[in-house]
Amino acid sequence: MADGSLGIPGPRRLENDVTIPPGNADGTIAVDVHGLTKAYPDVRAVQGIDLRIQRGEIFALVGPNGAGKTTTVEILEGYRARDGGSVTVLGYDPGRHRQRLKSQIGIVLQSTGVDRYLTVAETIAMYASYYPDPRPVDEVVDLVGLGPKRDARVIKLSGGQQRRLDVAIALAGNPELLFLDEPTTGFDPSARHEAWEVVRNLAVLGKTVLLTTHYMDEAQFLADRVAVISAGRIVAEGPPATLGGRDMARARIRYRLPAGTAPPRGMAGPADADGFTEFAPDDLTEALHRLTGWAIDQGTSIDGLEVIRPSLEDIYLALTGPQAGPRHDAQSAAAAVAEASGS
């Protein structure tokens, strides 16, 4: 039966109160959120968020502090009640069926309080014992790359190894969905890349991952899709390469000529402190052909020639910074992308 007067199909309920959202009859949607709202006495933290995450997908939720990331994730995990909207996670409403959902999700917080004097294997075994159908301990140890440290005590692990153990704890119950909250905050570059490989391995297992991060290179490397949240609203969503129209943004050409050499007509621009000139052509291919052809004809070298498109961080800053303005819709996002590209 239709829900209300708009003819929108309502969710179907199966046995054990499992909810099948409209359009998810085949169970391919892990997280389905429509019109999610949450307010506190002094702030509207979440203002009508819509999200849909496919099973087996790594999905990154990024945004500045106070944007609503933590509130949204805590609602999905079942630890915070929502004010409005509909939410299903693995077919359950986390606000009503948190206990049933707990055995199917794993949560990796920014910091954990595991017993420092247990070994790696003992720690994983302890957490696995809390679940009805855990993964074998040795399998989990191997999945996160801690085989050589299986019998080492937690206190002896490096920062990167401890983060691997955090992921192992979340995997111990054999969950379908993992929540990773800022998984590499404070890591050195080597430890960050180690953690990234662990997350990549989760995707190979077919696990669904919801990742929050402040690092745009992390989202770029790991995520199948990224959503940018600002002031409680989703302002852009899509694959990292195309987020906010990034792939369509006007490219810039950057180069440097020998001192005293004038650039060809139409290809000049203000030079920076290092002598590099940058300009945004209407036709990238034609401009590159003209510039390199001119250099060959003149016998002039071109140093550091590169084509630049906005990075994911450029897009993020344009969408969430003060210059984004109060409007958060497709038009203002497109304008922010244009500004980020220098066109």
Rosetta silent file (secondary structure, phi, psi, omega in degrees, C-alpha in Angstrom):
SEQUENCE: MADGSLGIPGPRRLENDVTIPPGNADGTIAVDVHGLTKAYPDVRAVQGIDLRIQRGEIFALVGPNGAGKTTTVEILEGYRARDGGSVTVLGYDPGRHRQRLKSQIGIVLQSTGVDRYLTVAETIAMYASYYPDPRPVDEVVDLVGLGPKRDARVIKLSGGQQRRLDVAIALAGNPELLFLDEPTTGFDPSARHEAWEVVRNLAVLGKTVLLTTHYMDEAQFLADRVAVISAGRIVAEGPPATLGGRDMARARIRYRLPAGTAPPRGMAGPADADGFTEFAPDDLTEALHRLTGWAIDQGTSIDGLEVIRPSLEDIYLALTGPQAGPRHDAQSAAAAVAEASGS
SCORE:     score description
SCORE:     0.000 S_00000001
   1 L     0.000  142.842 -179.721    0.000    0.000    0.000 S_00000001
   2 E   -66.357  150.339  179.582    1.245    3.503   -0.782 S_00000001
   3 E   -95.174  110.279  179.077    2.582    5.611    2.062 S_00000001
   4 L    76.319 -158.410 -174.487    0.559    8.837    2.393 S_00000001
   5 L   -97.650    1.531 -175.406   -0.939   10.699   -0.554 S_00000001
   6 L   -93.457   -3.739 -179.874    2.193   10.845   -2.711 S_00000001
   7 L    73.240   20.824  179.258    2.080    7.248   -3.881 S_00000001
   8 E   -84.369  125.192 -178.544    5.522    6.506   -2.418 S_00000001
   9 E   -65.677  136.795  178.448    5.876    2.808   -1.588 S_00000001
  10 L   -84.694  168.409 -179.992    6.472    2.159    2.090 S_00000001
  11 L   -68.697  146.864  176.041    9.038   -0.266    3.488 S_00000001
  12 E   -96.054  145.169  179.247    8.197   -3.970    3.562 S_00000001
  13 E  -111.461  130.485  176.141    8.661   -5.962    6.756 S_00000001
  14 L  -103.537 -170.169  179.175    9.895   -9.531    6.759 S_00000001
  15 H   -62.136  154.850  178.060   10.234  -11.964    9.615 S_00000001
  16 H    63.078   24.267  174.990   12.089  -10.811   12.754 S_00000001
  17 H    65.347   22.002  174.114   11.207   -7.188   12.023 S_00000001
  18 L   -74.049  132.406 -177.717   13.725   -6.878    9.202 S_00000001
  19 E  -104.010  131.590  175.156   12.795   -3.900    7.045 S_00000001
  20 E  -107.100  109.538 -179.676   13.292   -3.875    3.282 S_00000001
  21 L   -65.518  156.029  175.004   13.410   -0.263    2.022 S_00000001
  22 L   -55.051  136.694  179.580   11.748    0.582   -1.304 S_00000001
  23 L    81.335    7.843 -179.107   14.071   -0.294   -4.188 S_00000001
  24 L  -126.719   34.982 -177.460   16.060   -2.782   -2.082 S_00000001
  25 L   -61.581  -28.584 -179.193   14.128   -5.970   -2.691 S_00000001
  26 L   -90.310    3.095  175.883   17.340   -7.805   -3.600 S_00000001
  27 L    70.528   22.418 -177.719   19.074   -6.681   -0.399 S_00000001
  28 L   -84.360   -8.456 -179.982   21.921   -4.904   -2.204 S_00000001
  29 E   -97.010  121.702  179.054   21.586   -1.735   -0.092 S_00000001
  30 E   -85.489  -40.366 -178.806   23.474   -1.838    3.217 S_00000001
  31 E  -130.622  128.403 -179.023   22.525    1.639    4.474 S_00000001
  32 E  -133.762  115.224 -174.248   19.430    3.536    3.404 S_00000001
  33 E  -127.927  130.399  178.303   18.750    7.000    4.844 S_00000001
  34 E  -135.891  123.672  173.856   16.017    9.442    3.857 S_00000001
  35 E    62.270   34.189 -176.235   15.323   12.862    5.364 S_00000001
  36 E   -68.484  129.957  177.515   17.429   12.267    8.481 S_00000001
  37 E  -133.761  148.307  174.656   17.213   15.085   11.042 S_00000001
  38 E  -156.836  128.968  179.574   18.656   15.648   14.490 S_00000001
  39 E  -128.374  147.629  172.347   18.698   18.806   16.596 S_00000001
  40 E  -113.104  170.633 -176.018   20.189   19.716   19.948 S_00000001
  41 L   -53.652  -32.573 -174.616   19.111   22.661   22.107 S_00000001
  42 L  -112.708    1.735 -176.847   21.626   25.017   20.488 S_00000001
  43 E  -160.459  146.553  171.238   22.126   23.587   16.988 S_00000001
  44 E   -93.767   98.013 -171.044   20.464   21.665   14.155 S_00000001
  45 E   -72.510  -38.819 -178.867   23.152   19.057   13.672 S_00000001
  46 E  -130.517  127.250 -169.881   21.570   17.106   10.800 S_00000001
  47 E  -125.952   64.796  173.144   19.162   18.778    8.387 S_00000001
  48 E    87.269   50.382 -177.878   17.531   16.280    6.051 S_00000001
  49 E   -81.073  138.004  170.433   20.313   13.914    4.961 S_00000001
  50 E  -118.741  129.487  178.003   19.747   11.293    2.255 S_00000001
  51 E  -144.630  144.394  172.915   22.306    8.489    1.858 S_00000001
  52 E  -141.638  119.622 -177.227   22.333    5.103    0.179 S_00000001
  53 E  -116.237  126.660 -179.235   25.344    2.805    0.539 S_00000001
  54 E   -76.702  150.759  172.411   25.657   -0.392   -1.487 S_00000001
  55 L   -62.968  139.164  179.962   26.757   -3.670    0.075 S_00000001
  56 L    81.607    6.761 -176.983   30.466   -4.250   -0.492 S_00000001
  57 L   -98.793  145.820  167.683   31.159   -0.546   -0.966 S_00000001
  58 E   -98.810  116.193 -173.604   33.735    1.613    0.817 S_00000001
  59 E  -119.218  126.288 -179.420   31.932    4.887    1.455 S_00000001
  60 E  -105.331  131.223  174.298   33.659    7.954    2.925 S_00000001
  61 E  -110.495  114.237 -175.102   31.790   10.651    4.828 S_00000001
  62 E  -122.496  151.876  179.092   33.913   13.803    5.061 S_00000001
  63 L   170.862  161.331 -179.696   33.281   17.231    6.505 S_00000001
  64 L   -68.911  165.758  175.227   34.629   19.802    8.966 S_00000001
  65 L   -57.712  135.843  179.698   34.252   19.476   12.722 S_00000001
  66 L    84.700    4.094 -177.273   30.679   20.222   13.736 S_00000001
  67 L   -78.423  -18.922 -178.482   29.277   19.414   10.286 S_00000001
  68 L   115.918    4.100 -178.839   27.153   16.497   11.535 S_00000001
  69 H   -60.143  -54.542 -174.415   29.381   13.505   10.688 S_00000001
  70 H   -62.671  -42.574  178.609   29.565   12.050   14.169 S_00000001
  71 H   -60.151  -45.006 -179.891   25.857   12.530   14.847 S_00000001
  72 H   -60.992  -47.945 -177.831   24.943   10.842   11.577 S_00000001
  73 H   -65.206  -40.633  179.822   27.233    7.868   12.178 S_00000001
  74 H   -64.528  -33.291  174.867   26.068    7.430   15.783 S_00000001
  75 H   -66.139  -42.981  179.425   22.463    7.314   14.557 S_00000001
  76 H   -64.515  -34.312 -179.569   23.396    4.638   12.007 S_00000001
  77 H   -77.271  -14.973 -178.763   25.171    2.650   14.710 S_00000001
  78 L    90.659   10.620 -178.576   22.130    2.848   16.983 S_00000001
  79 L   -94.648   -6.520  178.931   23.835    4.871   19.702 S_00000001
  80 L  -142.074  137.696 -179.541   21.842    8.077   19.169 S_00000001
  81 L   -80.752  143.276  176.534   18.152    8.616   18.515 S_00000001
  82 L   -92.421  159.975  174.831   17.065   10.604   15.455 S_00000001
  83 L   -88.418  -36.789 -177.192   14.393   13.276   15.414 S_00000001
  84 E  -157.480  169.932 -179.900   13.024   12.506   11.967 S_00000001
  85 E    94.201  173.972  179.066   13.513   10.616    8.733 S_00000001
  86 E  -115.713  142.271 -179.146   13.861    6.916    7.973 S_00000001
  87 E  -140.249  128.700  168.520   16.988    4.813    8.512 S_00000001
  88 E  -130.133  136.249  177.766   17.694    1.170    7.761 S_00000001
  89 E  -127.747  114.094 -175.694   21.049   -0.503    8.309 S_00000001
  90 L    54.873   33.499  177.388   21.349   -4.059    6.984 S_00000001
  91 L    89.208   -5.485 -179.160   17.574   -4.133    6.948 S_00000001
  92 E  -108.329  149.646  168.570   17.127   -3.014   10.559 S_00000001
  93 L   -84.584  111.655 -175.292   16.032    0.290   12.028 S_00000001
  94 L   -64.104  -21.741  177.667   18.947    1.031   14.370 S_00000001
  95 L   -74.668  -21.870 -177.257   16.690    3.097   16.604 S_00000001
  96 L  -111.485  -26.159 -172.230   14.398    0.123   17.253 S_00000001
  97 L  -127.029   43.227 -176.373   16.587   -2.933   16.714 S_00000001
  98 H   -59.906  -41.293 -177.518   19.983   -1.972   18.042 S_00000001
  99 H   -63.716  -39.426  179.386   20.508   -5.311   19.815 S_00000001
 100 H   -70.964  -30.845 -178.362   19.791   -7.289   16.655 S_00000001
 101 H   -76.951  -30.419 -172.153   22.031   -5.017   14.616 S_00000001
 102 H   -55.211  -37.546 -177.161   25.010   -5.157   16.992 S_00000001
 103 L   -74.439   -8.961 -176.940   26.089   -8.641   15.944 S_00000001
 104 L  -109.277   -0.698  179.195   26.237   -7.577   12.281 S_00000001
 105 E  -124.054  153.596  172.420   28.307   -4.413   12.586 S_00000001
 106 E  -124.691  144.124 -175.603   31.845   -3.649   13.713 S_00000001
 107 E  -127.098  125.689  175.664   32.994   -0.277   15.009 S_00000001
 108 E  -112.119  106.898 -179.024   36.553    1.059   14.993 S_00000001
 109 L   -84.101  171.519  179.737   36.759    4.171   17.157 S_00000001
 110 L   -64.184  -31.458  176.229   39.569    6.712   17.153 S_00000001
 111 L  -145.896  147.605  179.960   40.923    5.143   20.327 S_00000001
 112 L  -127.658  164.693 -176.173   40.115    1.956   22.205 S_00000001
 113 L  -118.193   51.807 -179.476   40.768    0.695   25.723 S_00000001
 114 L   -73.563  156.227  178.355   41.915   -2.882   25.254 S_00000001
 115 L   -64.508  119.711 -173.969   43.904   -4.640   27.961 S_00000001
 116 L   -72.035  -14.608 -174.858   47.528   -3.798   27.210 S_00000001
 117 L  -104.689    2.852  169.155   48.853   -7.015   28.764 S_00000001
 118 L   -81.653  156.497  173.750   46.855   -9.483   26.698 S_00000001
 119 E   -80.627  169.616  177.529   48.435  -10.852   23.548 S_00000001
 120 H   -57.930  -49.187 -178.216   47.053  -10.045   20.113 S_00000001
 121 H   -64.163  -40.707  179.457   45.458  -13.487   19.794 S_00000001
 122 H   -63.661  -39.574  179.849   44.005  -13.364   23.318 S_00000001
 123 H   -63.640  -47.533 -178.938   42.465   -9.944   22.654 S_00000001
 124 H   -64.309  -41.935  179.713   40.805  -11.047   19.428 S_00000001
 125 H   -61.945  -38.670 -179.827   39.586  -14.298   21.019 S_00000001
 126 H   -63.208  -46.375 -179.254   38.027  -12.379   23.901 S_00000001
 127 H   -71.135  -34.063  178.570   36.043  -10.097   21.605 S_00000001
 128 H   -62.819  -31.361 -177.880   35.126  -12.959   19.277 S_00000001
 129 L   -66.744  -13.763 -179.377   33.533  -14.769   22.235 S_00000001
 130 L   -82.473   -8.188 -171.786   30.894  -12.017   22.465 S_00000001
 131 L  -114.225  151.981 -177.306   29.407  -12.910   19.060 S_00000001
 132 L   -73.814  -28.550 -175.902   27.266  -15.831   17.904 S_00000001
 133 L  -139.247   67.461 -175.028   29.188  -16.555   14.683 S_00000001
 134 L   -74.887  162.192  171.360   32.733  -15.150   14.958 S_00000001
 135 L   -78.681  149.964  175.743   35.538  -15.520   12.455 S_00000001
 136 L   -58.497  140.392 -175.312   38.377  -17.866   13.490 S_00000001
 137 H   -58.014  -47.494 -177.340   41.017  -15.973   15.461 S_00000001
 138 H   -63.037  -34.483  177.959   43.944  -17.012   13.267 S_00000001
 139 H   -64.807  -42.817  178.717   42.034  -15.949   10.158 S_00000001
 140 H   -64.427  -42.628  178.934   41.410  -12.493   11.631 S_00000001
 141 H   -57.264  -44.225 -179.449   45.058  -12.188   12.654 S_00000001
 142 H   -69.233  -37.414 -178.506   46.152  -12.919    9.097 S_00000001
 143 H   -59.431  -37.672 -176.827   43.553  -10.581    7.553 S_00000001
 144 L   -96.864    7.385  174.927   44.967   -7.572    9.374 S_00000001
 145 L    73.068   30.654 -179.577   48.602   -8.545    8.854 S_00000001
 146 L  -109.198   18.782 -179.818   49.445   -9.284   12.496 S_00000001
 147 H   -51.784  -48.243  179.967   50.632  -12.873   12.020 S_00000001
 148 H   -66.338  -17.006 -178.278   54.202  -12.142   13.239 S_00000001
 149 H  -108.199   16.427 -175.414   52.752  -10.365   16.303 S_00000001
 150 L   -52.265  -42.158 -175.450   50.160  -13.021   17.153 S_00000001
 151 L  -103.901   10.770  176.977   51.657  -13.743   20.563 S_00000001
 152 L   -81.477  147.974  177.785   52.978  -10.247   21.292 S_00000001
 153 E   -78.146  149.456 -175.248   51.396   -8.247   24.065 S_00000001
 154 H   -56.482  -37.386 -176.697   49.378   -5.183   23.088 S_00000001
 155 H   -63.379  -20.359 -178.010   51.712   -2.881   25.003 S_00000001
 156 H   -91.606   -2.855 -176.509   54.563   -3.922   22.687 S_00000001
 157 L   -81.397  148.557  172.686   52.769   -2.998   19.446 S_00000001
 158 L   -74.272  172.501 -179.957   53.583    0.085   17.385 S_00000001
 159 H   -59.597  -44.350  179.498   50.899    2.662   16.648 S_00000001
 160 H   -65.027  -38.403  178.801   50.173    1.170   13.238 S_00000001
 161 H   -68.421  -36.810  176.810   50.031   -2.346   14.668 S_00000001
 162 H   -64.656  -35.487  177.757   47.631   -1.239   17.397 S_00000001
 163 H   -68.476  -35.520  174.410   45.369    0.225   14.723 S_00000001
 164 H   -61.699  -39.585  178.002   45.461   -3.103   12.918 S_00000001
 165 H   -64.802  -38.092  176.746   44.397   -4.717   16.177 S_00000001
 166 H   -58.161  -42.988  178.340   41.498   -2.253   16.454 S_00000001
 167 H   -66.881  -38.925  178.345   40.309   -3.398   13.030 S_00000001
 168 H   -60.658  -40.785  178.220   40.812   -7.034   14.055 S_00000001
 169 H   -61.697  -42.248  179.307   38.574   -6.511   17.082 S_00000001
 170 H   -66.846  -29.262 -179.589   35.882   -5.055   14.838 S_00000001
 171 H   -84.166  -14.762 -171.986   36.248   -8.045   12.479 S_00000001
 172 L   -57.282  -35.793 -178.578   36.178  -10.649   15.246 S_00000001
 173 L   -84.587    5.942 -179.538   32.390  -10.954   15.142 S_00000001
 174 L    58.649   52.470 -175.594   32.368  -11.435   11.353 S_00000001
 175 L   -74.994  158.626  174.362   30.276   -8.272   10.716 S_00000001
 176 L   -85.107  -28.695 -173.453   28.672   -7.302    7.434 S_00000001
 177 E  -133.536  133.023  177.175   29.293   -3.573    7.950 S_00000001
 178 E  -118.054  136.665  173.733   32.220   -1.748    9.552 S_00000001
 179 E  -104.834  119.911  179.059   32.277    1.830   10.790 S_00000001
 180 E  -112.956  112.948 -176.913   35.776    3.334   10.757 S_00000001
 181 E   -99.858  107.500  178.413   36.035    6.643   12.635 S_00000001
 182 L    46.163   61.302 -168.764   39.125    8.634   11.606 S_00000001
 183 L   -66.435  -18.938 -175.941   41.152    5.407   11.353 S_00000001
 184 L  -122.556   19.941  178.812   44.584    7.001   10.760 S_00000001
 185 L   -59.595  128.524  178.250   44.495   10.175   12.845 S_00000001
 186 L    82.809    3.282 -178.705   47.960   10.854   14.261 S_00000001
 187 L   -82.237  150.832  168.709   49.672    8.203   12.139 S_00000001
 188 L   -78.252  165.302 -174.944   52.974    8.710   10.360 S_00000001
 189 H   -55.071  -39.062 -179.169   52.855    8.185    6.565 S_00000001
 190 H   -65.147  -45.297 -179.979   54.086    4.591    6.756 S_00000001
 191 H   -65.528  -35.720  178.541   51.525    3.578    9.369 S_00000001
 192 H   -62.294  -45.180 -179.218   48.751    5.294    7.404 S_00000001
 193 H   -66.865  -33.031  174.673   49.533    3.299    4.280 S_00000001
 194 H   -62.500  -44.029  179.935   49.619    0.086    6.317 S_00000001
 195 H   -65.115  -37.176  178.580   46.150    0.876    7.644 S_00000001
 196 H   -60.691  -40.136 -179.808   44.903    1.633    4.140 S_00000001
 197 H   -64.485  -36.210  176.806   45.956   -1.822    2.972 S_00000001
 198 H   -62.772  -44.611  179.805   43.967   -3.374    5.816 S_00000001
 199 H   -64.036  -41.192  177.030   40.862   -1.447    4.759 S_00000001
 200 H   -58.571  -38.261  179.066   41.382   -2.473    1.145 S_00000001
 201 H   -63.950  -30.367  178.353   41.477   -6.102    2.287 S_00000001
 202 H   -64.434  -38.426  179.088   38.042   -5.654    3.853 S_00000001
 203 H   -64.552  -36.104  177.891   36.614   -4.765    0.455 S_00000001
 204 H   -62.314  -32.936  178.511   38.090   -7.967   -0.969 S_00000001
 205 L   -76.083   -6.780 -178.298   36.102   -9.857    1.684 S_00000001
 206 L    85.332   11.891  179.022   32.919   -8.170    0.469 S_00000001
 207 L   -75.001  149.706  172.399   32.509   -6.120    3.645 S_00000001
 208 E   -93.907  135.657 -176.720   30.755   -2.772    3.550 S_00000001
 209 E  -127.895  126.858  169.817   32.782    0.060    5.094 S_00000001
 210 E  -108.782  115.156 -172.698   31.601    3.502    6.204 S_00000001
 211 E  -112.548  132.986  168.140   34.664    5.636    6.760 S_00000001
 212 E  -111.021  139.197 -177.306   34.921    9.103    8.286 S_00000001
 213 L  -157.290  154.884  171.793   38.139   11.000    7.697 S_00000001
 214 L  -101.086   -5.462 -176.105   39.693   14.450    7.523 S_00000001
 215 L   -97.395  115.404 -177.766   42.324   13.296    5.034 S_00000001
 216 H   -71.009  -30.637  176.878   41.281   13.797    1.416 S_00000001
 217 H   -67.012  -30.968  176.256   44.086   11.580    0.110 S_00000001
 218 H   -66.369  -46.201  176.844   42.696    8.819    2.316 S_00000001
 219 H   -62.480  -40.751  179.881   39.215    9.234    0.841 S_00000001
 220 H   -61.312  -43.546 -175.361   40.723    9.388   -2.644 S_00000001
 221 H   -75.029  -39.288 -169.499   42.670    6.154   -2.160 S_00000001
 222 H   -96.501  -37.500 -163.813   40.076    4.083   -0.300 S_00000001
 223 L   -84.940  140.124  167.977   36.564    5.165   -1.141 S_00000001
 224 L   -74.711  -37.900  176.320   34.327    4.025   -3.975 S_00000001
 225 E  -141.129  153.990 -178.993   32.146    7.051   -3.231 S_00000001
 226 E  -128.793  138.609  170.715   32.474   10.147   -1.069 S_00000001
 227 E  -119.872  132.281  177.715   29.835   12.363    0.512 S_00000001
 228 E  -100.951  123.624  179.240   30.721   15.841    1.760 S_00000001
 229 E  -110.986  134.021  179.294   28.666   17.049    4.704 S_00000001
 230 E  -144.880  129.610  179.561   28.559   20.701    5.726 S_00000001
 231 L    52.196   39.392  174.554   26.260   22.389    8.251 S_00000001
 232 L    79.893    9.438 -179.901   24.196   19.227    8.577 S_00000001
 233 E  -129.333  149.784  171.630   23.580   18.763    4.839 S_00000001
 234 E   -81.254  118.701 -176.683   25.123   16.663    2.098 S_00000001
 235 E  -103.358  -13.145  174.894   26.543   19.197   -0.358 S_00000001
 236 E  -163.361  147.831  178.966   28.181   16.786   -2.817 S_00000001
 237 E  -152.230  140.219  177.127   28.296   13.048   -3.374 S_00000001
 238 E   157.522 -179.711  175.158   29.968   10.779   -5.911 S_00000001
 239 L   -60.093  148.504 -178.470   33.175    8.918   -6.839 S_00000001
 240 L   -54.056  -36.030 -175.748   36.325   10.794   -5.748 S_00000001
 241 L   -71.127  -22.006 -175.614   37.371   11.444   -9.357 S_00000001
 242 L  -119.849    4.047 -174.872   34.094   13.179  -10.261 S_00000001
 243 H   -56.290  131.092  177.502   32.965   14.640   -6.936 S_00000001
 244 H    63.157   23.738 -177.769   31.457   18.089   -7.335 S_00000001
 245 H    74.833   21.642 -176.445   32.133   18.068  -11.086 S_00000001
 246 H   -56.240  -40.109 -177.212   35.867   17.777  -10.436 S_00000001
 247 H   -71.026  -19.381 -178.810   36.480   15.894  -13.678 S_00000001
 248 H   -99.793   -5.332 -178.166   34.671   18.604  -15.678 S_00000001
 249 L   -65.619  148.769 -177.035   36.358   21.565  -14.006 S_00000001
 250 L   -65.266  128.280 -178.694   38.476   23.751  -16.254 S_00000001
 251 L   -79.136  156.303  175.263   42.098   22.650  -16.339 S_00000001
 252 E  -119.057  148.647  174.860   45.073   24.941  -15.864 S_00000001
 253 E  -108.728  133.367 -178.825   48.487   24.789  -17.522 S_00000001
 254 E  -125.964  133.747 -178.788   51.520   25.603  -15.419 S_00000001
 255 E  -160.115  168.572  177.458   55.043   26.091  -16.780 S_00000001
 256 E  -137.791  133.942  178.180   58.246   28.102  -16.415 S_00000001
 257 L  -104.261  160.355  176.099   60.415   29.652  -19.136 S_00000001
 258 L   -58.577  150.313 -179.555   64.062   30.678  -18.923 S_00000001
 259 L   -54.290  134.909  177.848   64.649   34.114  -17.423 S_00000001
 260 L    85.637   -1.457  179.699   64.042   36.929  -19.887 S_00000001
 261 L   -95.769  126.469  179.759   61.929   34.803  -22.255 S_00000001
 262 L   -85.275  136.855  178.795   58.455   36.144  -23.023 S_00000001
 263 L   -70.798  159.671  178.161   55.659   33.569  -23.252 S_00000001
 264 L   -64.781  156.780 -177.167   53.641   33.235  -26.480 S_00000001
 265 L   -60.315  136.524  178.074   50.615   35.473  -26.926 S_00000001
 266 L    84.292   -1.054 -177.829   47.518   34.299  -25.048 S_00000001
 267 L  -124.657   20.168  178.150   49.487   32.012  -22.780 S_00000001
 268 L   -91.658  162.958  176.221   50.815   34.475  -20.283 S_00000001
 269 L  -167.688  169.824  179.084   49.744   34.809  -16.699 S_00000001
 270 L   -63.755  129.198  179.530   51.006   36.240  -13.450 S_00000001
 271 E   -82.901  141.692  178.574   54.280   34.522  -12.514 S_00000001
 272 L   -86.212 -174.155 -175.060   54.676   33.241   -8.984 S_00000001
 273 L   -62.755  -24.587  179.814   57.728   33.640   -6.766 S_00000001
 274 L   -94.098    5.327  177.459   59.409   30.679   -8.456 S_00000001
 275 L    86.051    8.439  179.450   58.825   32.074  -11.938 S_00000001
 276 L   -83.137  137.773  175.916   56.011   29.697  -12.905 S_00000001
 277 E  -104.346  142.141 -178.356   53.222   30.969  -15.149 S_00000001
 278 E  -137.564  134.397  176.595   49.720   29.544  -14.891 S_00000001
 279 E  -149.049  160.336 -177.622   46.688   30.058  -17.109 S_00000001
 280 L  -113.181  102.406 -177.653   43.342   28.370  -17.840 S_00000001
 281 L   -79.198  158.141  174.495   42.833   27.790  -21.604 S_00000001
 282 L   -73.033  -38.510 -179.439   39.493   27.329  -23.317 S_00000001
 283 L  -123.070  105.864 -174.175   40.837   24.359  -25.290 S_00000001
 284 H   -62.547  -47.433 -176.887   43.418   22.341  -23.342 S_00000001
 285 H   -62.181  -45.508 -179.144   44.649   20.198  -26.253 S_00000001
 286 H   -64.409  -39.446 -178.961   45.052   23.151  -28.610 S_00000001
 287 H   -66.579  -42.221  178.128   46.853   25.194  -25.950 S_00000001
 288 H   -64.422  -39.978  178.589   49.331   22.429  -25.174 S_00000001
 289 H   -62.677  -45.373  179.885   50.003   21.932  -28.879 S_00000001
 290 H   -63.953  -44.699 -175.572   50.633   25.647  -29.403 S_00000001
 291 H   -66.036  -48.557 -178.944   52.820   26.010  -26.330 S_00000001
 292 H   -69.609  -35.717  176.160   55.058   23.004  -26.999 S_00000001
 293 H   -63.882  -42.405  177.161   55.219   23.779  -30.735 S_00000001
 294 H   -60.564  -43.241 -178.708   56.273   27.347  -29.981 S_00000001
 295 H   -63.523  -39.611  178.492   58.973   26.093  -27.580 S_00000001
 296 H   -65.896  -44.461 -179.817   60.362   23.719  -30.230 S_00000001
 297 H   -62.802  -37.276 -177.335   60.364   26.451  -32.899 S_00000001
 298 H   -86.342   -8.932 -175.496   62.096   28.882  -30.556 S_00000001
 299 L    66.662   33.376 -175.583   64.553   26.333  -29.181 S_00000001
 300 L  -108.239  138.652  176.982   63.274   27.188  -25.706 S_00000001
 301 L   -85.435  149.145  175.203   62.986   24.799  -22.793 S_00000001
 302 L  -119.689  114.916 -179.341   59.826   24.560  -20.707 S_00000001
 303 E   -90.779  142.589  170.459   60.411   23.563  -17.092 S_00000001
 304 E    60.330   31.579 -179.851   57.831   21.857  -14.903 S_00000001
 305 E   -64.752  125.957  177.904   55.113   21.731  -17.558 S_00000001
 306 E  -151.466  153.317  174.375   51.978   20.242  -16.015 S_00000001
 307 E  -103.797  127.743 -173.590   48.223   20.146  -16.426 S_00000001
 308 E  -117.666  128.485  168.369   46.384   20.814  -13.179 S_00000001
 309 L  -115.898  158.721 -179.586   42.824   19.967  -12.274 S_00000001
 310 L   -57.401  134.298  174.815   41.298   20.652   -8.862 S_00000001
 311 L   -76.645  168.562  176.335   42.322   18.046   -6.304 S_00000001
 312 H   -60.534  -34.822  178.023   39.771   16.401   -4.052 S_00000001
 313 H   -67.499  -38.072  175.513   41.006   18.689   -1.294 S_00000001
 314 H   -57.638  -46.763 -178.888   40.406   21.758   -3.496 S_00000001
 315 H   -64.196  -44.040  179.655   36.817   20.636   -4.053 S_00000001
 316 H   -58.642  -47.681 -178.878   36.316   19.861   -0.376 S_00000001
 317 H   -65.283  -37.519  179.173   37.570   23.269    0.710 S_00000001
 318 H   -66.404  -33.599 -177.081   35.459   25.027   -1.911 S_00000001
 319 H   -83.270  -24.439 -173.756   32.333   23.187   -0.762 S_00000001
 320 H  -116.343  -12.511 -177.620   32.841   23.562    2.993 S_00000001
 321 L   -77.925  175.739 -179.123   34.857   26.755    3.436 S_00000001
 322 H   -58.341  -29.802 -177.548   33.513   30.249    4.112 S_00000001
 323 H   -71.176  -13.157  179.711   33.492   31.020    0.388 S_00000001
 324 H   -69.259  -24.074  176.738   30.839   28.319   -0.168 S_00000001
 325 L    77.219  179.297 -175.293   28.243   30.686    1.286 S_00000001
 326 L   -76.338  -18.641 -177.130   24.948   29.821    2.966 S_00000001
 327 L   -88.744  132.040  179.645   23.456   27.984   -0.033 S_00000001
 328 L  -125.632   75.664  177.795   24.254   24.279   -0.330 S_00000001
 329 L  -134.382 -177.794 -176.132   22.711   23.089   -3.583 S_00000001
 330 H   -60.488  -37.669 -177.485   23.922   21.883   -6.956 S_00000001
 331 H   -66.521  -46.216 -179.179   24.282   25.409   -8.317 S_00000001
 332 H   -69.048  -32.446  176.082   26.407   26.686   -5.453 S_00000001
 333 H   -64.152  -43.202  178.431   28.509   23.493   -5.533 S_00000001
 334 H   -62.652  -38.652  178.131   29.193   23.991   -9.232 S_00000001
 335 H   -65.727  -36.671  178.983   30.185   27.593   -8.585 S_00000001
 336 H   -66.410  -38.935  177.412   32.547   26.444   -5.853 S_00000001
 337 H   -63.146  -43.272  178.903   34.173   23.969   -8.240 S_00000001
 338 H   -61.051  -40.632  178.208   34.645   26.692  -10.836 S_00000001
 339 H   -65.034  -40.396 -178.955   36.284   28.894   -8.208 S_00000001
 340 H   -65.558  -31.248 -176.797   38.549   26.036   -7.113 S_00000001
 341 H   -82.278   -8.790  178.899   39.658   25.434  -10.703 S_00000001
 342 L    78.562   16.116  179.860   40.673   29.042  -11.192 S_00000001
 343 L   -88.774    0.000    0.000   38.354   29.527  -14.168 S_00000001
